[in-house]
Amino acid sequence: MAITIHLDLMLVLRKKTSRELAHFVGITEQNLSLLKSGKVRGVRFATLSRICEFLECQPGDILRFELGDEKQT
């Protein structure tokens, strides 16, 4: 079981850049990059709310649950 992140897709669909999103949310572009690559172990609801506000979407548009083996790091 794994949660996958489809933030790049939403950025493309909304014609927005990672830089614009990071600035709006108040996080660094490096932290946003880690989030987009799925290399984070969690995300604050406040951060997720700001992302959804900026992209005018729902959390389910960004996060997906997929069955299968979850990699342990």
N, CA and C atoms as an extended XYZ file, in Angstrom:
219
Properties=species:S:1:pos:R:3:atomname:S:1:resname:S:1:resid:I:1 pbc="F F F"
N         0.849       -1.176        0.000 N   MET     1
C         0.000        0.000        0.000 CA  MET     1
C         0.892        1.237        0.000 C   MET     1
N         0.517        2.203       -0.816 N   ALA     2
C         1.320        3.419       -0.894 CA  ALA     2
C         0.446        4.600       -1.296 C   ALA     2
N         0.850        5.751       -0.848 N   ILE     3
C         0.230        6.995       -1.274 CA  ILE     3
C         1.150        7.596       -2.332 C   ILE     3
N         0.623        7.876       -3.494 N   THR     4
C         1.416        8.516       -4.542 CA  THR     4
C         0.958        9.958       -4.703 C   THR     4
N         1.883       10.786       -5.140 N   ILE     5
C         1.626       12.219       -5.252 CA  ILE     5
C         1.636       12.626       -6.715 C   ILE     5
N         0.570       13.287       -7.139 N   HIS     6
C         0.413       13.707       -8.537 CA  HIS     6
C         0.388       15.233       -8.638 C   HIS     6
N         1.321       15.844       -7.941 N   LEU     7
C         1.389       17.300       -7.907 CA  LEU     7
C         1.849       17.872       -9.246 C   LEU     7
N         2.796       17.201       -9.900 N   ASP     8
C         3.264       17.673      -11.214 CA  ASP     8
C         2.120       17.747      -12.212 C   ASP     8
N         1.260       16.752      -12.209 N   LEU     9
C         0.122       16.728      -13.127 CA  LEU     9
C        -0.796       17.914      -12.883 C   LEU     9
N        -1.084       18.198      -11.619 N   MET    10
C        -1.962       19.331      -11.309 CA  MET    10
C        -1.320       20.656      -11.696 C   MET    10
N        -0.013       20.771      -11.524 N   LEU    11
C         0.681       22.000      -11.939 CA  LEU    11
C         0.555       22.205      -13.441 C   LEU    11
N         0.718       21.136      -14.204 N   VAL    12
C         0.596       21.223      -15.664 CA  VAL    12
C        -0.832       21.577      -16.051 C   VAL    12
N        -1.798       20.917      -15.455 N   LEU    13
C        -3.204       21.177      -15.781 CA  LEU    13
C        -3.619       22.608      -15.462 C   LEU    13
N        -3.042       23.168      -14.404 N   ARG    14
C        -3.388       24.538      -13.996 CA  ARG    14
C        -2.450       25.592      -14.600 C   ARG    14
N        -1.447       25.115      -15.375 N   LYS    15
C        -0.467       26.001      -16.017 CA  LYS    15
C         0.225       26.895      -14.994 C   LYS    15
N         0.691       26.263      -13.922 N   LYS    16
C         1.402       26.942      -12.843 CA  LYS    16
C         2.793       26.329      -12.705 C   LYS    16
N         3.709       27.090      -12.110 N   THR    17
C         5.069       26.579      -11.903 CA  THR    17
C         5.275       26.169      -10.452 C   THR    17
N         6.265       25.325      -10.258 N   SER    18
C         6.635       24.918       -8.904 CA  SER    18
C         7.069       26.127       -8.091 C   SER    18
N         7.757       27.053       -8.719 N   ARG    19
C         8.227       28.257       -8.033 CA  ARG    19
C         7.048       29.072       -7.517 C   ARG    19
N         6.020       29.248       -8.351 N   GLU    20
C         4.821       29.995       -7.938 CA  GLU    20
C         4.142       29.304       -6.757 C   GLU    20
N         4.029       27.985       -6.847 N   LEU    21
C         3.376       27.223       -5.787 CA  LEU    21
C         4.157       27.317       -4.483 C   LEU    21
N         5.463       27.127       -4.542 N   ALA    22
C         6.294       27.190       -3.341 CA  ALA    22
C         6.168       28.559       -2.678 C   ALA    22
N         6.187       29.611       -3.477 N   HIS    23
C         6.066       30.957       -2.941 CA  HIS    23
C         4.700       31.158       -2.263 C   HIS    23
N         3.631       30.711       -2.909 N   PHE    24
C         2.282       30.869       -2.361 CA  PHE    24
C         2.126       30.093       -1.055 C   PHE    24
N         2.644       28.874       -1.028 N   VAL    25
C         2.487       28.009        0.142 CA  VAL    25
C         3.394       28.453        1.292 C   VAL    25
N         4.546       29.020        0.926 N   GLY    26
C         5.490       29.442        1.953 CA  GLY    26
C         6.508       28.376        2.306 C   GLY    26
N         6.857       27.536        1.328 N   ILE    27
C         7.885       26.522        1.526 CA  ILE    27
C         8.965       26.723        0.470 C   ILE    27
N        10.110       26.116        0.682 N   THR    28
C        11.194       26.249       -0.282 CA  THR    28
C        10.910       25.378       -1.505 C   THR    28
N        11.518       25.753       -2.621 N   GLU    29
C        11.365       24.936       -3.824 CA  GLU    29
C        11.965       23.548       -3.616 C   GLU    29
N        13.014       23.467       -2.808 N   GLN    30
C        13.629       22.175       -2.520 CA  GLN    30
C        12.656       21.271       -1.756 C   GLN    30
N        11.968       21.825       -0.753 N   ASN    31
C        10.980       21.026       -0.020 CA  ASN    31
C         9.810       20.632       -0.904 C   ASN    31
N         9.404       21.519       -1.800 N   LEU    32
C         8.336       21.181       -2.739 CA  LEU    32
C         8.783       20.053       -3.661 C   LEU    32
N        10.027       20.105       -4.098 N   SER    33
C        10.573       19.051       -4.954 CA  SER    33
C        10.561       17.704       -4.237 C   SER    33
N        10.927       17.708       -2.960 N   LEU    34
C        10.884       16.470       -2.174 CA  LEU    34
C         9.459       15.948       -2.068 C   LEU    34
N         8.509       16.837       -1.884 N   LEU    35
C         7.106       16.444       -1.809 CA  LEU    35
C         6.644       15.845       -3.139 C   LEU    35
N         6.983       16.508       -4.238 N   LYS    36
C         6.566       16.027       -5.562 CA  LYS    36
C         7.155       14.657       -5.881 C   LYS    36
N         8.365       14.386       -5.396 N   SER    37
C         9.012       13.107       -5.678 CA  SER    37
C         8.577       12.008       -4.724 C   SER    37
N         7.780       12.360       -3.711 N   GLY    38
C         7.300       11.364       -2.767 CA  GLY    38
C         8.325       10.979       -1.720 C   GLY    38
N         9.357       11.792       -1.553 N   LYS    39
C        10.426       11.475       -0.612 CA  LYS    39
C        10.183       12.052        0.784 C   LYS    39
N         8.965       12.429        1.073 N   VAL    40
C         8.622       12.919        2.408 CA  VAL    40
C         7.770       11.870        3.106 C   VAL    40
N         7.802       11.891        4.409 N   ARG    41
C         7.030       10.909        5.169 CA  ARG    41
C         5.700       11.460        5.625 C   ARG    41
N         5.472       12.745        5.406 N   GLY    42
C         4.212       13.346        5.802 CA  GLY    42
C         4.116       14.766        5.280 C   GLY    42
N         2.912       15.298        5.372 N   VAL    43
C         2.680       16.680        4.970 CA  VAL    43
C         1.658       17.269        5.946 C   VAL    43
N         1.890       18.481        6.360 N   ARG    44
C         0.957       19.136        7.279 CA  ARG    44
C        -0.340       19.478        6.541 C   ARG    44
N        -1.438       19.393        7.263 N   PHE    45
C        -2.727       19.754        6.664 CA  PHE    45
C        -2.732       21.202        6.203 C   PHE    45
N        -2.057       22.077        6.944 N   ALA    46
C        -1.997       23.486        6.545 CA  ALA    46
C        -1.302       23.640        5.204 C   ALA    46
N        -0.235       22.876        4.986 N   THR    47
C         0.482       22.916        3.707 CA  THR    47
C        -0.395       22.363        2.594 C   THR    47
N        -1.037       21.239        2.852 N   LEU    48
C        -1.924       20.638        1.861 CA  LEU    48
C        -3.080       21.583        1.525 C   LEU    48
N        -3.601       22.263        2.521 N   SER    49
C        -4.685       23.222        2.286 CA  SER    49
C        -4.240       24.355        1.381 C   SER    49
N        -3.040       24.891        1.607 N   ARG    50
C        -2.528       25.985        0.775 CA  ARG    50
C        -2.284       25.508       -0.654 C   ARG    50
N        -1.780       24.286       -0.807 N   ILE    51
C        -1.565       23.729       -2.144 CA  ILE    51
C        -2.899       23.629       -2.873 C   ILE    51
N        -3.898       23.090       -2.199 N   CYS    52
C        -5.227       22.940       -2.820 CA  CYS    52
C        -5.852       24.304       -3.130 C   CYS    52
N        -5.633       25.269       -2.258 N   GLU    53
C        -6.152       26.611       -2.505 CA  GLU    53
C        -5.520       27.199       -3.773 C   GLU    53
N        -4.199       27.076       -3.892 N   PHE    54
C        -3.489       27.630       -5.036 CA  PHE    54
C        -3.895       26.942       -6.345 C   PHE    54
N        -4.018       25.610       -6.297 N   LEU    55
C        -4.329       24.845       -7.504 CA  LEU    55
C        -5.829       24.686       -7.745 C   LEU    55
N        -6.638       25.220       -6.819 N   GLU    56
C        -8.091       25.100       -6.925 CA  GLU    56
C        -8.496       23.649       -7.169 C   GLU    56
N        -8.092       22.794       -6.230 N   CYS    57
C        -8.371       21.371       -6.357 CA  CYS    57
C        -8.672       20.773       -4.991 C   CYS    57
N        -8.948       19.508       -4.963 N   GLN    58
C        -9.193       18.754       -3.746 CA  GLN    58
C        -7.961       17.896       -3.434 C   GLN    58
N        -7.753       17.525       -2.165 N   PRO    59
C        -6.605       16.677       -1.828 CA  PRO    59
C        -6.552       15.387       -2.664 C   PRO    59
N        -7.707       14.829       -2.979 N   GLY    60
C        -7.761       13.617       -3.784 CA  GLY    60
C        -7.290       13.810       -5.220 C   GLY    60
N        -7.207       15.056       -5.672 N   ASP    61
C        -6.663       15.328       -7.006 CA  ASP    61
C        -5.142       15.216       -6.994 C   ASP    61
N        -4.544       15.321       -5.823 N   ILE    62
C        -3.089       15.314       -5.678 CA  ILE    62
C        -2.583       13.989       -5.122 C   ILE    62
N        -3.307       13.432       -4.156 N   LEU    63
C        -2.886       12.211       -3.472 CA  LEU    63
C        -3.717       11.025       -3.927 C   LEU    63
N        -3.035        9.906       -4.184 N   ARG    64
C        -3.724        8.680       -4.588 CA  ARG    64
C        -3.238        7.519       -3.724 C   ARG    64
N        -4.155        6.660       -3.324 N   PHE    65
C        -3.823        5.439       -2.606 CA  PHE    65
C        -3.750        4.315       -3.616 C   PHE    65
N        -2.632        3.584       -3.598 N   GLU    66
C        -2.464        2.475       -4.536 CA  GLU    66
C        -2.073        1.216       -3.759 C   GLU    66
N        -2.730        0.117       -4.074 N   LEU    67
C        -2.383       -1.161       -3.472 CA  LEU    67
C        -1.071       -1.649       -4.044 C   LEU    67
N        -0.343       -2.367       -3.242 N   GLY    68
C         0.944       -2.921       -3.684 CA  GLY    68
C         1.943       -2.838       -2.559 C   GLY    68
N         3.151       -3.210       -2.869 N   ASP    69
C         4.221       -3.190       -1.864 CA  ASP    69
C         4.698       -1.769       -1.639 C   ASP    69
N         4.739       -1.382       -0.375 N   GLU    70
C         5.235       -0.061        0.002 CA  GLU    70
C         6.718       -0.192        0.325 C   GLU    70
N         7.522        0.663       -0.267 N   LYS    71
C         8.960        0.641       -0.014 CA  LYS    71
C         9.235        1.227        1.352 C   LYS    71
N        10.025        0.548        2.140 N   GLN    72
C        10.440        1.039        3.446 CA  GLN    72
C        11.821        1.657        3.313 C   GLN    72
N        11.975        2.914        3.744 N   THR    73
C        13.283        3.586        3.682 CA  THR    73
C        13.747        3.955        5.047 C   THR    73
